[in-house]
Amino acid sequence: MKNRVSFLLLAGMLLTASTGFAAVKYQSLANDKGEILFQEKPFSTAPASNRTEDEAKRISRMNEIWVNDIKPGEAAIIYVVPNNPNHVLDLKANSHIVKSFAELKKMLHVPGMPLSKELSGSNTYTFQKASVHMEHGMDLNTLSEEEKTKIAKKLLAEAQASGKDYALMPVNFTDDFWLSFLTYASGKNEISLSILNAKNTGPVTASYEDGLNSTSQKIKINGQDVIQRTSRGGSTELIWVYEEPETSYVYHYTLSVRKGNISPEELIRIAETIIPGSKH
């Protein structure tokens, strides 16, 4: 489930409102073996939801609890009492908000790709903050039905004792990150660098609507393939992948303009200082 969510998050970063400007030319990125690591595809309409009224009400209440009761940098199992005849558990988390670069380096480690406190183009962009999603220390999908039933009974009893319609069970994080968003600034201009740790789970897919108001092309930066996606308004983002040779874990990078007037040429200059040179 975590991987599906992370892929959706990545796609969400890339999606732009569609106004029927031009057909998108879809690109992909592969490793030296020709294995696809990242691919763009047309968006397919999701099947209609077959949720029951109970499920819809439970999920709505669960989302409220997630927003109001789980703080940044926390994870918890949420058990909602009403509209939950099947005693469903939900594991939800919020990202860590990190403003110290020294602390960020402890949380965010990509072998062979050290983080930089400053990124350089025509100007110097200094690290401001990051939003970091860490791996959960528990996976509900790996628990047995007996284990989930035990947790549900415990939380139900806690909810009844407190007089609330829900109960929470805190969950720890591991030391591994799976998604992060870093913000760098130079004056009033800000850029965003996102890093997705897809591990070795297969290709990441970003879906776009046909007729999307943007164009996509593949360029070379330091000998590496990079996807340059440009909207009709002129904003640009650069997408590339790094496959760590020892573990074959794949890290997906997206560099984009967060705020201000930054040209595509400037974004490429910055990417040149991040992307390692090709060995070929």
N, C-alpha and C positions, 0 to 999 in steps of 0.2 A: 504493500500500500504506500509506504514512504516513497518508493521510487516512482510510482505513478504520480504522486502528488508533486514530486520534485520536477518531473518532466512537464507537468501542467504549469508549474510556476515559471519554468523557463519559457514555455510557449507564451504564457501571459505577458512576460516581459517584452516579447517580440511583436505581439499583435498590435496592429494599428487600425483605427476605425476605417471601414471600407466605404468608398464612395464611387466605386465602379470606374476607377481611373484607367487601369490597364491590367491585362492578365499577368500574373506573377510567374517569373521564371524560377523554378525551384532548384535549389542547389544542395549539395551534400559535401561532407568532409570525410576523408578516409585515412587510414594509417598506411604505412609502407607496404603492408600485405594486401591492400585493396579492400580491407574490411571497413564498412561504413560505420562511422562513429557518431555522426550527426547528420540529420536529414531534414529538409523542409518538404512538407506535403500539403496538398489541399485539405482544407478543413472539412470534416464529415460531420453532419448533424448527429448529435448524440441521440440515442433512442429515447422515446418518451418515458418519463419516470412512472414506475408502477407502485410508488409508495402508497401505503395505506394512510388514512387520516391520522391514526395513532402515530405512525412513523414520522409524518410531517410535523406534528405537534411536538413530538419528543426531540427531533432534530432542531427545531426552532428554539426550544428551551435550552437545549445543550449549547447551541451557538451563543446564546445570551450569557450563559455561565462561563463559557470559554473567554468571551470578551471582558466580562466584568470581574471574574474571580481568579483567573490565571494571569499572573504578572509576567512582564518581560523576563526571559531567562528561566521560566518555570515550565514544567510539564506535569500532567496529572491525568489519571483515569477519571472520567466523569460518569456518574450513575444518576440518571434522571428517574424519579419514582413514577410520576404520572405518565400515562400513555406508553408504558413500557412492559407489556405483558410477557415479552420474551427475555426480559432482564439483559438488555443490550448494554455493553460497555463501550465507551468512546475514549480513545487516548488522544489528547490534544496538547499542543505546546506552543509557546510563543518564543520568538527569537531573542537572543541576547543582544542588547544594545551596547556597543563597545566604543568608547571614546579614547581609550589609551592604546597607542600603537604597540607598546610593550605587551599589554594584555592580549591584544589581537594576535600577535605572533605566537603566543602560547596556545591559542585555540585553533588557529588557521595555519595548517602546515601542508604544503604540497612539495614532496621530495623533488629536489632539483629546480624548484621555482620559488626562490625566496621572495618574500613580500618587500615592497619598497615604501618607505614613509613619504617619499616624494616621487612624482612622475614628471618627466620633462618633455616638453614640446617646444614651441616658441616661448612659452612661459613655464614656470614651475608650479605644479599642482601639489598641494600638501594634504596629507590625510586628515580628515575631519572626524569621521565616525564610520561605524560598520554595523550592519544587522547580520548576525550569525546564527544559523540554525544548526544545532548539534544533533547527533544521532541520539535517539531515545535508548535508555537502558533496558527497555522492555518492548516486546513486540506482541501485541494481542493475538496476531495470527499464528504465533507459535505455541500459544498456551492451549492446553487440553480443555475440553468442555468442563471437566471436573474442576480445573483450576479457575476458569472463568466463573463458574457457578459459585465457588467459594468466595471469590472477590465480590460478586454481586450481592450475596447474602450479607457479607460484612458491611458493605456500603449501604445497603437497604436499612440495616439495623442502626447504623450511624445517622442516617437521614431521619429515621423515625424518632430517635432519641433527641435529636436537635430541633425537631419540629420543622425542618426544611423539606423542600421537595426534591433535594438532591444531596449527594455527598461526593467528596473528592478523595482520591488516593494519590499523593505525590509520587512522581516517577523521576528517577535520576537520569542524567545524561551520561553518555560515554565521552571519551576524549576526542572523538572523531566528528568533524563537521560534514554536512552534506550540501549546504547551500549558504552563500554569503553575498552580501551587497556592500561594497566599499565606496565611500564618497570622498573625492578629492576636490580641493577648491584652489582657484587662483583669482583673487579679487572677487568679483561677482559671478564668475564663471565656475561651474561645477561639472565634474564628470563622474560617471558611475562605472565601477568595475565589478561585475558579478562573476562568481566562481561556483560551479556546480560539480560536486564530486559524484559522478555516476558509477564509480567503482568499475566492475566488469560485468555489468548487467545488460550490455547490449546497446544498440544505437539509441540516442535521444532524438525524439521527433518534435519539431515545432510545426504547428498547423496554422495555415493562413487561409482566409477566405479567397475564393476566386474573385478577380476584379479588385484585389486589395490595392489601396492607394499608395503603392510603393514598388520599388524595383530591387532586384537582388542580383548581384554579380560576384564572381570569384576573382580575387586579386592575390598577388604574392606580396608577403611582407617577410623580410629576412629569409626568403626562400620557402616559406610556409604558406599553405593555402589558407586564405581568410575569406569569409563571406562578408561582403559589404552590402548592407541593406539601407536604402535611401528612400525616405518618404517624399511625397510630392512637395511638401513644404520645405524640404532640404535637409531635415535632420538625418543623421547617419549613425548607424551602429555597426561595430565590427565583431564578428563571431569567429572563434578559432578553438581548436582542441589541442590538448597536450596529453599524450599517453606515456605514463611513467614506465620506463623500461623494465624495472625490477618486478613490479607487481602487476603490470598491464592495466592498472587503474586509469580511467580516463577522466580528465578534468576539462570542463567546458567553460570558456571565458566569453564574456560579452562586455565590450567597452562602448559606452554611449554617452551622449550629452544629457546631463541632468538639468542644468539651468544655464542660461546665458547664450552668448553668440560665439560658438566654437565651430570652425570650418571643418569639413571632411579631411582636408589636408593636415590640419592640426591634430585631428584624432588619429590619423595614420602615423604622424610623427611620434605621438605618444606610444602607440602600439609597437613601434619599432624598438622602443626601449624595454618592452615587456616580453615580446615574443622571442624565444631563443632561435638562433640561426639554424637552418636546416643542415643536416650532416651530408646531404647529397648534392 
